[in-house]
Amino acid sequence: MTTEDQQAPDAEHPDRRATAPGSAAVHGVARGTAPAPLSILDLATVGVGRTPADALAATTELARSAESWGYHRFWVAEHHGMPGVASSTPAVLLAHLGNHTSTLRLGSGGVMLPNHAPLAIAEQFGLLEALNPGRIDLGLGRAPGTDQATARALRRGLAEGADDFPNQLAELTHFLDGDFPPGHPYARLTAVPRSEGRPPIWLLGSSGFSAQLAGRLGLPFAFAHHFSGNNTVPALDLYRSSFRPSEVLAEPYALIGVSAVAADDKAQARWLARSAGLGMLKLRRGNPGPIPTPEEAEAYPYSPAEADFLDDWLSNVVLGAPGEVADGLEALRKRTGADELMVTSHIHGHEARHRSYGLIAQAYGLTGGAAA
């Protein structure tokens, strides 16, 4: 654990954390005057006219700024075959980010476990934990993070994919803890390196399956509100009703991923957000590419169905002037009962993304939240 995670909360933020042995590694810290912990999900966004190298350099700069602004976590996600996303291998990117930060929690949001052998993930995140003790989160998803053809190429020789997720999760946990039962075929195997501590496992989801599984296992849960907003409250309710106390948590702990864009005013924020909306529209139509510019999104000849899709997508984005975004985030947190918010801004232009996160940090009350 870092000193920051161990310290007592200030008087403005009384400690409401459960006291299970692993809970301190899970619970976020609400910094400054923020009403709740605030974190970032970054996709190493590659925009039109930019290269993957540009995107990764921007992600590195953003992580350093996020640490100085007071964000609690910085997660990156596994995606494949998407030219607009450079974070195909979270463990590699997290190792790099660990070398450029010192207190920020780093994690996967997530690793798509069915794409990998559990031993390989145990080794990767054991190594990350050894490099960055007490700062690593292992978020796991069961979706492929890509199209089916790419998923088949990734999973060649592996098990049954998403249908086998609970068994893969159990195997991974045993590798991380080194506690396979006697007589198990893997009882003599060791995931190396293995430190005294190990990254907490989070389950990610956009439906009830992972919510219920996380609850039954007493694990923290992260819900993808940013692309499944209608399912958020039912999934969190299911997580809480299914929850069983564990060595990790005595009580449920849930965060939600939220698309958010802050700018000088609502019109500009919506103009910026349309680039991500057009990128999602192209992805859904099987034509993924770099994230379009706002100008391209403005000029695109939307059909009525496409215009409806864009409007529906934008309705799930918290956008506007900084104060509007802060108020919208807090209203969403109260409505869902989420313990932590994780904002993501998959828009074109590193400068606009960087400024958006800075404005949100300032408006939400994080320590050092001055925007660049």
C-alpha positions in Angstrom: 0.0 0.0 0.0 1.1 3.6 -0.6 1.2 6.0 2.4 -1.7 7.8 0.9 -3.9 4.8 0.9 -3.0 4.0 4.6 -3.5 7.5 5.9 -6.6 8.4 7.9 -9.2 10.5 6.0 -9.6 14.1 6.9 -12.5 15.5 8.9 -14.4 16.4 5.8 -14.3 12.9 4.5 -15.0 10.5 7.4 -13.9 6.9 6.9 -16.9 4.8 5.9 -14.8 2.0 4.6 -15.5 -1.7 5.5 -12.8 -3.4 7.5 -12.2 -6.6 5.6 -8.5 -7.3 5.2 -8.3 -6.3 1.6 -10.7 -3.4 1.6 -8.1 -0.7 1.9 -6.6 -1.7 -1.5 -10.1 -1.4 -3.1 -11.7 1.8 -1.6 -10.9 5.0 -3.3 -9.9 8.3 -1.7 -12.0 11.4 -2.1 -9.4 14.1 -2.4 -9.7 17.8 -1.7 -13.4 18.8 -1.3 -14.6 16.2 -3.8 -17.7 14.3 -2.5 -16.5 11.0 -3.8 -13.4 9.4 -5.3 -12.9 10.3 -9.0 -10.8 8.3 -11.4 -10.0 8.1 -15.2 -10.5 5.4 -17.8 -8.2 6.1 -20.8 -8.2 4.4 -24.2 -5.0 5.9 -25.6 -7.2 7.6 -28.1 -5.8 7.8 -31.7 -7.5 10.6 -33.6 -7.5 11.3 -37.3 -4.1 12.8 -38.2 -2.4 11.4 -35.1 -0.3 8.2 -34.7 -0.3 5.5 -32.0 2.9 7.0 -30.8 1.2 10.4 -30.4 -1.6 8.7 -28.5 0.6 6.9 -26.1 2.7 10.0 -25.4 -0.6 11.8 -24.7 -1.7 9.1 -22.3 1.6 9.3 -20.5 1.2 13.0 -20.1 -2.4 12.6 -19.0 -1.5 10.1 -16.3 1.1 12.5 -14.9 -1.5 15.3 -14.8 -4.1 13.0 -13.3 -1.8 12.3 -10.4 -1.2 16.0 -9.8 -4.9 16.8 -10.1 -5.9 14.3 -7.5 -7.6 11.5 -9.5 -7.4 8.2 -7.6 -7.0 5.7 -10.4 -6.0 5.6 -14.0 -7.2 2.5 -15.9 -6.5 1.5 -19.5 -8.6 -1.0 -21.5 -7.8 -3.9 -23.7 -9.2 -3.5 -27.3 -8.1 -5.2 -30.5 -8.5 -4.3 -34.2 -9.6 -0.7 -33.4 -7.5 1.9 -35.0 -8.8 4.6 -32.6 -7.5 2.7 -29.5 -3.8 2.1 -28.9 -4.2 0.3 -25.6 -4.3 -3.3 -26.9 -2.1 -4.7 -24.2 -2.8 -3.1 -20.8 0.1 -4.7 -18.9 2.7 -3.2 -21.3 1.2 0.2 -21.1 0.7 0.1 -17.3 4.4 -0.8 -16.9 5.3 2.3 -18.8 2.9 4.5 -16.9 4.2 3.2 -13.6 7.6 4.5 -14.5 6.1 8.0 -15.0 3.9 8.2 -11.9 4.5 7.6 -8.2 1.2 7.6 -6.3 -1.6 7.1 -8.8 -3.3 3.7 -8.8 -2.9 2.0 -12.1 -5.1 -0.7 -13.5 -6.8 -2.5 -16.3 -10.3 -1.6 -17.1 -10.0 -4.2 -18.2 -8.1 -7.3 -19.3 -10.5 -9.5 -21.3 -9.7 -12.7 -19.4 -11.1 -15.2 -22.0 -8.5 -13.9 -24.5 -5.6 -15.1 -22.3 -4.3 -18.0 -20.2 -4.9 -17.2 -16.5 -1.2 -18.0 -15.7 0.0 -15.4 -18.2 -2.2 -12.7 -16.6 -1.1 -13.8 -13.1 2.6 -13.4 -14.2 2.0 -10.0 -15.9 0.2 -8.5 -13.0 2.5 -10.1 -10.4 5.3 -8.3 -12.3 3.4 -5.0 -12.3 2.8 -5.3 -8.6 6.5 -6.0 -7.9 7.4 -2.9 -10.0 4.7 -0.7 -8.4 3.8 -2.2 -4.9 0.3 -1.3 -3.7 -0.6 0.6 -6.9 -2.0 -2.0 -9.3 -5.6 -3.0 -9.9 -6.6 -6.0 -12.0 -9.9 -5.3 -13.7 -11.3 -8.3 -15.6 -13.9 -8.5 -18.3 -15.5 -11.4 -20.1 -16.2 -9.7 -23.5 -13.7 -10.2 -26.3 -13.0 -6.5 -26.7 -13.0 -6.9 -30.5 -14.9 -8.7 -33.3 -15.4 -12.4 -33.4 -12.7 -13.2 -36.0 -10.1 -11.4 -34.0 -11.3 -13.1 -30.8 -10.9 -16.5 -32.5 -7.3 -15.5 -33.5 -6.5 -14.4 -29.9 -8.1 -17.4 -28.2 -6.6 -20.1 -30.4 -5.9 -23.1 -28.2 -7.6 -21.5 -25.1 -10.8 -22.7 -23.4 -14.4 -21.9 -24.2 -14.2 -18.1 -23.9 -16.8 -16.1 -22.0 -18.8 -19.2 -21.1 -15.9 -20.5 -19.1 -15.2 -17.1 -17.3 -16.0 -18.2 -13.7 -13.6 -21.2 -14.0 -10.9 -19.0 -15.6 -11.4 -16.4 -12.8 -11.0 -19.1 -10.1 -7.8 -20.4 -11.8 -6.3 -16.9 -12.0 -7.1 -16.2 -8.3 -5.4 -19.5 -7.3 -2.3 -18.5 -9.3 -2.2 -15.1 -7.8 -2.6 -16.5 -4.2 -0.5 -19.6 -4.7 -3.2 -21.7 -3.1 -4.3 -24.5 -5.5 -5.6 -27.4 -3.4 -3.5 -30.5 -3.0 -3.9 -32.9 -5.9 -4.8 -30.1 -8.4 -2.9 -30.4 -11.7 -1.5 -26.9 -11.1 -0.7 -27.3 -7.4 3.1 -27.3 -8.0 3.0 -24.3 -10.4 4.0 -20.8 -9.3 3.2 -17.6 -11.0 6.5 -15.6 -10.8 7.1 -13.0 -9.6 4.7 -13.2 -6.6 4.9 -10.5 -4.0 3.5 -10.5 -0.4 0.6 -8.4 -1.7 -1.2 -8.8 -4.9 -3.4 -6.6 -7.0 -7.1 -6.6 -6.0 -9.4 -8.2 -8.6 -12.3 -6.1 -10.0 -15.0 -7.6 -12.2 -16.2 -5.4 -15.0 -19.5 -5.6 -16.8 -22.4 -4.0 -18.7 -25.0 -6.6 -17.7 -26.1 -8.7 -14.7 -23.8 -11.6 -15.2 -20.6 -10.0 -13.8 -22.6 -8.0 -11.3 -24.0 -11.2 -9.7 -20.7 -13.0 -9.9 -18.8 -10.1 -8.3 -21.4 -10.0 -5.5 -21.3 -13.7 -4.9 -17.5 -13.7 -4.7 -17.4 -10.5 -2.5 -15.3 -8.6 -5.1 -15.5 -4.9 -6.2 -17.5 -4.2 -9.3 -17.1 -1.7 -12.1 -20.1 -1.1 -14.4 -19.8 0.4 -17.9 -22.5 3.1 -17.6 -20.8 4.9 -20.5 -22.2 2.4 -23.0 -25.0 0.7 -21.1 -26.7 3.5 -19.1 -30.1 1.9 -19.0 -28.7 -1.2 -17.2 -26.7 0.7 -14.5 -29.2 0.7 -11.6 -30.5 -2.8 -12.2 -26.9 -4.2 -12.4 -25.8 -2.3 -9.2 -28.9 -3.5 -7.4 -28.2 -7.1 -8.4 -24.6 -6.7 -7.3 -25.6 -5.4 -3.9 -28.3 -8.0 -3.3 -26.0 -10.8 -4.4 -23.1 -9.6 -2.2 -21.4 -12.0 0.3 -18.7 -10.6 2.5 -15.2 -11.9 1.7 -11.6 -11.4 2.7 -11.5 -8.6 0.2 -14.6 -6.7 1.1 -17.1 -6.7 4.0 -19.5 -4.6 2.1 -20.2 -3.9 -1.6 -18.0 -1.4 -3.5 -19.0 -0.3 -7.0 -17.7 2.3 -9.4 -19.3 3.3 -12.7 -17.6 4.4 -15.9 -19.0 7.6 -17.2 -18.5 9.5 -20.5 -17.8 13.1 -19.6 -16.7 16.1 -21.6 -16.0 19.6 -20.1 -15.4 22.7 -22.1 -16.0 26.5 -21.9 -19.7 25.9 -22.5 -22.2 23.2 -23.3 -22.2 23.9 -27.1 -18.5 23.5 -27.3 -18.6 20.3 -25.1 -21.2 18.8 -27.3 -19.2 19.7 -30.5 -16.2 17.9 -29.0 -18.3 14.9 -27.9 -19.7 14.4 -31.4 -16.3 13.2 -32.6 -16.6 10.2 -30.2 -20.2 9.6 -31.2 -19.3 9.4 -34.9 -16.4 7.1 -34.0 -18.8 4.8 -32.1 -21.3 4.9 -35.0 -18.6 3.8 -37.5 -17.5 1.1 -35.1 -21.1 -0.2 -34.8 -21.4 -0.3 -38.6 -18.2 -2.4 -38.8 -16.0 0.4 -40.1 -13.7 1.3 -37.2 -11.1 3.9 -37.6 -9.3 6.7 -35.8 -11.5 9.1 -33.9 -12.9 11.7 -36.4 -12.3 15.4 -35.9 -15.1 17.5 -34.5 -15.3 19.2 -37.9 -15.8 15.8 -39.7 -18.5 14.9 -37.1 -20.2 18.2 -37.8 -20.2 17.8 -41.6 -21.0 14.1 -41.7 -24.3 13.4 -43.7 -26.2 11.5 -41.0 -29.2 9.5 -42.1 -32.3 9.8 -39.8 -31.3 6.5 -38.1 -27.7 7.6 -37.7 -28.8 10.9 -36.3 -31.1 9.1 -33.8 -28.1 6.9 -32.8 -25.9 9.9 -32.2 -28.5 11.7 -30.2 -29.1 8.7 -28.0 -25.4 8.2 -27.5 -24.8 11.8 -26.6 -27.7 11.6 -24.1 -25.5 9.3 -22.0 -22.6 11.7 -21.9 -22.2 14.2 -19.0 -21.2 17.3 -20.9 -21.1 21.0 -20.6 -19.3 23.8 -18.7 -17.2 22.5 -15.8 -19.8 23.2 -13.2 -22.5 21.5 -15.2 -20.4 18.4 -15.6 -19.6 18.3 -11.9 -23.2 18.7 -11.0 -24.2 16.0 -13.5 -21.6 13.6 -12.2 -22.8 14.1 -8.6 -26.4 13.7 -9.6 -25.5 10.4 -11.3 -23.5 9.2 -8.3 -26.4 9.9 -6.0 -29.0 8.3 -8.3 -27.0 5.1 -8.7 -25.4 4.9 -5.3 -22.0 4.4 -6.9 -19.1 4.5 -4.5 -16.7 6.0 -7.1 -16.9 7.6 -10.5 -14.5 6.8 -13.4 -14.7 9.4 -16.2 -13.7 8.7 -19.7 -13.4 11.2 -22.6 -12.7 9.4 -25.9 -12.7 12.5 -28.0 -10.4 13.8 -30.8 -7.5 15.9 -29.8 -5.2 15.4 -26.9 -5.3 19.1 -25.9 -9.1 19.0 -25.7 -9.1 15.7 -23.7 -6.4 16.9 -21.3 -8.2 20.2 -20.7 -11.5 18.4 -20.2 -10.1 16.2 -17.4 -8.4 19.2 -15.8 -11.6 21.2 -15.8 -13.6 18.3 -14.3 -11.0 17.8 -11.6 -11.2 21.5 -10.6 -15.0 21.7 -10.7 -15.4 18.4 -8.7 -13.1 19.7 -6.0 -10.0 17.5 -6.4 -6.8 18.6 -4.9 -4.7 20.6 -7.3 -7.5 20.7 -9.8 -6.4 23.7 -11.9 -6.9 23.1 -15.6 -4.1 23.4 -18.0 
